Amino acid sequence: MGSSSSSSWLSRFCSSALRAKTLTPYSSEAYTSTVSGEGLLRRLNLFDLILLGVGGTIGAGIFAITGAVAHDVGPSVTVSYAFAGIVNALNAFGFAELASRFPAVVGGPYMYSYTAFNELTAFIVFTQLIFDGHIGSASVARSLASYLVNMLEIFPFFKENNPSWMGHGGGKEFFGGVISINILAPIIVALLTIVLCRGVGGLSILNLFMTLTKIIIVLLVIIIGALEVDVSNWSPFAPNGFTSIVTGASVVFFSYLGYDAVTSSAEECKRPQRDLPIAILGSFLICATLYIGVCFVITGMVSYKVLGGDAPLAQAFELKGLKFVSIFVSFGAIVGLTTTLLVSLYVHSRFYLGLGRDGLLPSVFAKVHQTRRTPIFSQIFVGVIAGILAGLFDVHLLSHILSVGSLTSYSVVSACVVTLRWKDAAESEVSTRWISAWLEGVLCLLTIACCGFGAGLCFRFGASFVLYLVTAVIAVIAAVPLHYRHVYVDPPGFSCPVVPVFPVTCIFFNIFLFAQLHQEAWLRFVVVIIISVVIYAVYGQYHANPESSNQILAYDQPSIEEALITNQTRDSIET
């Protein structure tokens, strides 16, 4: 009897885990739920979306990481940023296509994997991303609190009356540093959460002001710094060789994370099918240009050997005797980290909203305020978690296990681009004797990912060139069936070029960089997967409904006002 019961449970689990979402086609008729209050308010235009992507990307990556990497890599850190930018550009094309295919879908990588693969894969993608998200938001809040305190200490009163628990340094420590009290960080999180709860209008206004201010400051840094460049500082250009350049690229790769935040605003975009792809690629291009420009300037102003502090830009200008510029840089860092935290809190609340709609989380996460048109509970929940982590723990200690979710989810997005093209051309698939063409393709994608991880391990541990060659050959062999045994149909809207070459290249290099992470990050990846499966087995499989959110996700009205006008006009005609 027990064996039969276990078999029945396992059968139900497998059946539920393999369910996939079928979204309603993009249609101008399905707008009634937006008007009735079930959907979010469409207020973001193309300019707002680009600023959202830039605001979520430019932060610690340009104000802190550049110096540390330049110290290890040398002036060739510019090449590291360029290499990481190329890999991210390939990923951006995949995000742009999927954002155009499902332009009114909230959830980003989670929703794409739910449609392309299955329910369990989507839930694992969500948990990996949200784990990074909560710790990352708390880490940014702590850094922001430290910058604010340092800025206030310019005034003697604050410098003499500033207790450690107000946000100075790591905070007041207890139990050997396990608990580190920081009061200012959760206050910052709470204030930004209030702004987000008031509606996407408040987000766009605040992000507009701060992102433009940040861009202006960075441009001033580049222009003023260019006048102080000494070309002798660029020699030797790569003092530690090519290996250090690639290692630097794996570190700075994470500086580009943020442009994908645009996909999470799909349901609040006025013209999603047109604007989302442009905003994703446009915000990425702006960020890449600023990163490379800053790297050229700081490595030309001073020797890379003196860089490496927490504030490399300010340090470079101080060494040149331009202390007044360093003050602007510090202010830019505060603004940059504020917008990064703001966008991070916004994005993760939309993830919870998507899962609440699908039943993988309690329905309270799907509640949208009737007046503000924001997911109030999801937004508050995200703020509370980030505030607790920022207020009680030194989350910087966990920073080396972050970005696992981003790299794996980027790889899944690339795989989604390929598999969703197959679904469009299902009638053209070539059957095999042993397995279906779809499963054959998925196995090829997994093989390419494993080859990327193997190549990354070879690079990390200095293995023989023969092993590099073996992994590359196997990856090419796995890619051959993808190219010749499947027909790829261009989707409506934006189309990622050179499919499947672009997506599989993304998968290979993303997992290559994944192999460069700390071993604790690999362990964290496995542990989070186990936790995800347990939560899904206990709750998700019994409450999920893949068809629940189709009707409220698929509409393409430019705005709520236009939807109301259209509705009134149609009623008058019928009368």
N, C-alpha and C positions, 0 to 999 in steps of 0.2 A: 504493500500500500504506500509506504514511504517512498519507494523507488518510483512508483507511478506519479506521485505528487511532485517529486523533484524533477522528473522528466517533463511534466506539464508546465512547471514554473520556468524551466529552462527554455522550453519551446515558446512560451509567451514572451520571455525576455528577448530571445533572438528575433521573434517576429516584430516586437516593438522597436528594438534597436535598429533594425534594417528599414524601418519606415522612412520615406522621404517626402518632402513637401512639394506640392505642385501648385505654383502660384498662378493666380488669375492673370491672363494676358493684360498687357498695358492698355488701358481703355479710358476714354474720356467720359464714359457713361457712369463709371463707379465713383461718384463723388459724394453721394448722399451721406455716407458715414462721416466724412469730414465736416459736413455742415451740421450734422446731428451731435457732434461732440466726441465721437469715439476716436478720431484721429488727432494728430498734432496740427498746429497752426502753421500754414505756409507763409513765411515772411522773409526767407533768405534768398537774395539774388546772387548773381555770379560774383560780384565784388565781395559780398559777405562770405561766400564760400571760400574764395581764395584767401581772404584774411584769416578765416578759420583754420585753413591748412597751414598757413605761415605761422599763425599764432601758436598752434599746437606743436610746431616743429622747432622753431628758433627759440632756444632757451639755454639750458646748461651745456648743450652741444657746442655752442659758439662762445659762451662766456667762461667756461670752465675746462671742458675736455680738451680743447685745442692745445693748451699749453702742456698738459701732461703727455699727450701723444707726441707733440713736437719734440719734447725733451728726449723721448725714446727713439723717435724715427729720424729727427733732423728736419731740415728744410723740405725734404721729400714728403712731409706730412700732407702737402698739397696733393701729391699723387695718391696718397691713401684716401683722402676725401673724394678725389675724382673717381677712383676705382669703386669705392663704396657707393658713390653716386650713380655709377653705371648700373650696378646690380640693382639698386633701388629704382632706377628708371625702368628697368625691365619689369619689376614688380608693379610699378605705377601703371604700366600699360594694362596689366591684368586687372587691377582694381578699376581702371577706367572703363573697361569693357563690361565688367559685371555690374558696375554702378549704372551703366547705360541700359543693360538688359533688364534690370529690376529697379527702375528709377524711383519707385515709391516705397521701397522696402527698408525698414529700420532693422539694424542688426549687423550689417557689414559681413565680415568673414563667417560669423556664426550662421547667418541666413543663407549665404552662398553655399556653404558645405551641407546645410540641411537640404537644399534643393538638389545639389549635385551628387551627394553621397547618401548619408542616412542620419537618423536622429541621434544616435550615440556619438557619431563623429562630430556632429554639430555641438553637442553638449560638452565634449572634451575640448573642442576649440574654444568655446566660451570660457570654461574654467581656466584654461591656460592663459588666455588673454586677461581675464579679470584678476587673476592672481598677480600678474605683472602690474596690472592697472592700479590696484589698491596700494601695493607697496611703493610703486613708482610715484603715485600722487602724494603719499605720505612723505617720501624722500624729498620731493620738490618743495613741499610745504615747510619742511625743516630747513632746507637750504634758503628758502625765501625769508624765513624768520631770522636766520643768521645774517643775511644781507641787510635786512631792515634794521636790526640792532646795530650792526656796524655803521650804517648810515647815520643813525641817531646819535651814535657816540662821537660824532663830529662836534656835538654840543656838549660842553663840560657837565651840565646838569645830568644828562642821561648817562654819561660815562661814569659818573661817580655814584649813581643810584640805580644801577642795573643789575639785579640779581641773576644768577646763572639760569634759574628756571624760567626766566622770561624769554629765552630763546637764544641766549648767547652761547656760541660754540655748540657742544653736544647736548647741553641741558644738565639739570641736576640729576646725578646718578645715584642709584640704589642697587643693592644686591649684586655688587661687583660689576655694575654697568649693564645688567640685564634690563633693568628699568631705568629709563632716562627721561625725566619729567621736562616737558617743554610746553609752556602755557600759550605762547604766541602762535605756534604752528596751528593748533586746532581752532584758534580764534580766526585765523586767516581762512581756513577751510570753511568755517561756519559762515563767514561773511560772503564768500564766493558762492556757497550753496544757496544762500538767500537770494542773491542776484539771479541765479539760474532758476530758482523756483518761481520767480516773478515772471518768467517767460523768456522765449528766445529773443525777443526784442531787446531786453536788457543785456543779454549776452552779446548780441551783434554790436550794440552801441559801445559797451565797455571794451570789447575785443577790437573794434575799429580804432578807438582812441589809442589803446595800448600797443597794438601791433604797428600802426603807423609811426608812433613814437619810437618803437624799437627799431624799425627799419631805418628811420632817419638817423638814429644814433649810430647804428652799424655802418651806414653809408658815410657818416662823418668820420668815424674811426678809420675806415678804409682810405678816405681822401686825405685826412690829416696825416695818417700813418705813412701813406705813400710818399709824402714829402720828406719823411725822415728815414727812408730806406737806405741802407748801405749794402750794396750788392756783394760785398765781401762776406757778409753773413750767410750768403747762400752757398758758400763753398767750404767744405764738401757738401754736395747736395744730398747724397744718400750715404752718410757716414757708417751706417750699420748694415748696408746691403739691402737687396731686394726682399729678403725674408722679413725684415722689420717693417717694410712698406706694407706687405700683405697682412702682417699681424696688426699693424695700425689700422688698416681698412676694416678688419673684423671688430675693432674697438669702436671706431667712429661710425660704423654702419648704423648704430642705434641712435646717432644724432639726427638721422633723417626721419625717424619714426614720428608720425604726427600728421603727415599729409593724408594718410588713410582715414583720418578722423572725418574727412569730408563725406565719406560714404555713410557715416552714422547719422548725417543730417538729411538723408534722402527724403524723409517724410515731411520735413520742414522747408524744403526747397521749392521755389515757385515753378521753375522749369527744370525738373531734375534730369530728364533725358538729355537735354542739351548742355546744361550747366555743370553737372557733376564731373564728366570726363575732363572738361576744360579746366575746372577748378583743381582737380587732382594733379594733372600734369603741369598746370601753371604754377601752383604753389610749390611743387617740387622743384621746378626750374629756378624759381626765385631763391629758394633756400640753398640749393646747390651753388648758385652764383655767389651768394653772400658768404657761404662757408669757404669756398676756394679763395675769394678775395681777402678774407680775414687771415687765412693761413699765409698767403703771400706777404701780407703786410707785417705780421708779428715776427715771422722768421727773418724778414729783411731788416726790421728795426733793430733787433738785438740778437745775440747769439742764441741758438736753440738750447745751449747748455744751461742758461740761466732761467729758462722757462720751466714750468712744472708745478707752480703753485695753484691755489684754488681760484685765483683771479688773474689769469695770464695777460689779458688785455690791459687791465689797470697796471699790472706790473711792468709791462713793456713801456707804457707811456711815462710811468714814474721814473724808470731808468733813463729815459730821454729828457727828463726834466720838465715834462708836460703834465704836472700833477692835476691841473684844472681839467684836462681831458679825462684823467682817471676817475674823476668824480662823475662825469657824464657816463662813463662806462659802468660804474657801479649802479647808477640810476637805471641804465639800460638793462643791467642784469636783473634788477628788481622787477622791472616791467616785463622782461622776457619770461622770467619764472612765473610771474602772475598769470600771464596769458597761457603758458603751458599748463599750469594747474587748472585754470578755468576750463580749458578745452578738454583736459583729461577727465574732470568731474562730469562734464557734459556728455562725453562719449560713452562713458561706462554706465551712466544711467539709462542710455538708449539701448545698451545691451540687455540690461535687466528688463526693460520694457518689452523687448522682443520675446524673451523667454517667458515672461508673464502672460503674454498673449497666446503663446503656444502651449501653455500648461506645464512646461518643464519646471517652472517656479510658481509659487502661489499667485493667484489672480490679482492680489493686491498690488503687485508690481506693475500690472497693466493699467492701473487706474490713471486716468488723465483728468486733470482739474478742468471743470466745465468753463471757467472764466479765463484762467491763465493758459490753458491748453498745453500744460507741461505734465510729465509723469512725476507728480509731487512725491509720492512714497519712494519711488526708485531713486529720485534725486537726493532725498533726505538720507536714505539708506546708504548710498555711496558716500555722502558727506560724513555720516557718522562713523563708518568703517575707517575712512581715511583720517578723520580727526582723532580717533582712538589710537590708531597706529602712530600717527605723528606726535601725539601728546605723551605717549607712554614708552615708546621704544625707539632705540637708535636704529632706524631702518636702513641707515647707510651701510650697516654691517651686512645687510642682505642684498646689497646692490649687485654683487657679483653673480647672483643666481637669477637676475632679471633678464629680460629680452628673450628668454626661451620661448615664451608664448608668441612673441612677435615673429620670430624666425619661423617657427613651425606653422603659424597661421598664414604667413605670407606664402609658404610652400603649398599649403592647402588651397589658397586662393588661385595659385597658378595651376594646380591640378583641376580645380573647378572650371577654369577656362577651357581646358582640354575636354573634360568629360561632358560638359554641357553642350559643346559642339557635337559630340557623338550623339547625344540625345536628340538633337535636331535632325541628325542624319541616320536615325536608327535603322531605316529601311535599307541603307547602303552598307551596313556593317557586314563584314565577311565572317561567316560562321566557321568554326574549327571543329575538329573531331573531338577534342577533349574538353574545351571550355568555351564559354561565350566570348565574343569579341570584346564586350565591355569589360569582363573580368580579366581578359588577357591584357587589355590596355592599362587597367589599374595595377596589375602586377608589374608591368613595364615601368610605370611611374614610381612604384615602390623600389624597384631595382635601381633606378636612376638616383633616387634619394639615398639609398644605401651606398651607392658608388660615391656620391658627394661626401657622405660621412667618412667613408674609407679614405678618400683623397685628403680630407681634412686631417684625419689622424696621421696619415703619412707625412703631411707637411708639419704637423705639430711636433712629431717625434723625430723628424729628420730621417725618414725612411729612404730606402734606395729608390732611384729614379724608375727602376723596373716596376715597382709597386704602383707608382703614379700611372705608368703606362697601362698597367693591367686594369686599374679602376676606370681609366678613360675609355679603354677599348670596350669593356663590359657596358659602360653607360651608352656608348654609341650603338652597340648591338641591341640594347634594350630600346633605344629610340627609333631604330629602323622600322619595327612593326607599327609604331605609333604613326609614322609618316606614310607607310605604304599600305597598311591594312585598314585604315580608317579614312572616311571622307569627312572633311571639315567644311561646314556651311557657315558663311558669314552671318553673324547675328544682326538684328535690327539695331540701329544706333551706332555707337563707336565700336570699332573692331580692332582687337589686338593684332598687330601685324605678325606675319611669319609664324603662324601656329602650325605645328606644335613646337617649333624650334625655340621661340622666345620663352614659353612657359617652362619647358623642361630645363632650359639653361638656368632659369630662376631657381627651380627646385634644386638643381645640382649645387649652385653657389650658395644658396641659403643654408643648405645642410652642411656644406663645406665650412661656412662660418659658424654654424652650430657646434661643429667639432672643436672649434677654438675656445669654446667657453670652458669655465672651470668645471671640474668633475662633479662638484656639488650641484651645479646647474643640471647636469644630466640626471642625478639622483632626484632632484626636485621635479624634473619632468616626469619621471616614472611615478613618483609618489602622488603627484596631482592627477595623473591618469587613473590611478587606483581609487583615489577619493572620488573622482568624477563617476566612475563606474558604480561605486557603492551608492552614491546619492541618486544616480539614475535608477538603479535597481530598486531602491527603497521607495522613491517618490516619483521620479520622472516617467517611468514606463506606465504607471497607472493613471496619470493625469494628463499626459501629453495629447494634443489634438492637432496634427499637422495641418488640418484644413481650417482651423479656427480663425486665423488672421488674414485669410486671403482677401476677403471682401473689404477689409478696412485698410489694406496695404496697397491695393492696385487702383490708383486714380492719377490723372495727370492734369488736374486743374491748376492753372498758374497761381491762383490765390483763392482764399475763402470768399472774398468779396465777389470775384467773378463767378464762382460757383453759385452763390446766392442769386446773382442777377440772372444767370442762365436758368436757374430753377424757377424764378418768378416769371421770366419770359415764356418758358414752356407752359407753365400753368395758365397764363393769360391766353395763349394760343389755343389750348385745349378747351378753355371756357368759351 
